Amino acid sequence: MVLISTPNEAVTARKLTTAKAMVEAISQEMERDPAIFVLGEDVGAYGGIFSSTSGLLEKFGPQRVIDTPISETAFMGLATGAAVEGLRPIVELMFVDFFGVCMDQIYNHMAKIHYESGGSVKVPLVLMTAVGGGYSDGAQHSQCLWGLFAHLPGLKVVVPSNPYDAKGLMISAIRDDNPVMYMFHKGVMGLPWMAKNIRTLGPVPEMAFEVPIGRASVVKTGNDLTIVTISLSVHHALDASEVLAPQGIDCEVIDLRSLVPLDKETILDSVSKTGRLLVVDEDYLSFGLTGEVAAIVAEENPTMLKAPVIRLAVPDVPIPYSRTLEYAVLPTTGRIESAAKRLMA
């Protein structure tokens, strides 16, 4: 195992999209460990609707890359049973919005088996799914919902924002002996038919490496305010910080990378330096990530704040289908810029 937490220019000359980085991670781990297999809807010949399993069927065959029927409860139960019996399944469910169909298998079984067995039974399972809006996919295909799964004890939750982390977090998730939710935003995959994002193509080492689960990344240092966020919102925050810099506002941007475990230390270190906190989340506002991060600072030392915390998230409404209305509720670059200015004022 090679452990790398930040890109090294000496080994990252080549560039991959996030989608290709994910596939490479899965492929390398399947080569290493014959107990690993992939299953889910359209993961085989189609290669995953967001190219998350492209080419795996041709390389490993239908015994290890299994297209399932549209029966989420059945194949989620299959994956849980396989993990309990010593295999290491990677199961994809197309959209996080569809998880309601099989929630019993997730939060009453795979998340609780280790606890209910007194620690004697492991559940080494990766559950990956697409999240996020911005593509007029409507209310039932555009949610993030990572706050929902972070709320459930027994699951780890990781959300990469770039190709490097996508590979490293996938390998860490596969090697972990706990069930890991691996959630990828459509907007970071680097697919040609989706909105262009310049950071979805990035340096990725060819060797296998792990990005530690539970360790955030300070993707931009700054002194005036801290922006804590995750996934596609990292890109929006970086774009906003570029606009704000000439205006004399120096932002520090933290990519959490993992929600469970949550890197509280990095958050507190940054806020103690800047004195201002803006939490940005594409999940819903109430009872979610923004409130959790704000509470961490309030419980640790609220006197470090020079101004009240600002939370920017999706208001508590279904994601609209209309492109104009959809972008009105999403935490876009413009909304982050405006929130930062309010925080500084």
KASULBEL-V334574 format. One record per run of one state. SS is the DSSP state (H for helix, E for strand, L for the rest). FROM is the first residue (numbers start at 1). TO is the last residue. If there is no record, write none. Layout:
{{SS/FROM/TO} {SS/FROM/TO}}
This chain:
{{L/1/2} {E/3/3} {L/4/8} {H/9/11} {L/12/14} {E/15/17} {H/18/32} {L/33/35} {E/36/40} {L/41/55} {H/56/60} {L/61/64} {E/65/67} {L/68/71} {H/72/84} {L/85/87} {E/88/95} {H/96/110} {L/111/112} {H/113/116} {L/117/125} {E/126/131} {L/132/145} {H/146/150} {L/151/155} {E/156/158} {L/159/162} {H/163/175} {L/176/179} {E/180/185} {H/186/188} {L/189/197} {H/198/200} {E/201/203} {L/204/209} {E/210/210} {L/211/216} {E/217/220} {L/221/224} {E/225/229} {L/230/231} {H/232/245} {L/246/250} {E/251/255} {L/256/257} {E/258/260} {L/261/263} {H/264/274} {L/275/276} {E/277/284} {L/285/288} {H/289/304} {L/305/309} {E/310/314} {L/315/322} {H/323/329} {L/330/332} {H/333/344} {L/345/345}}
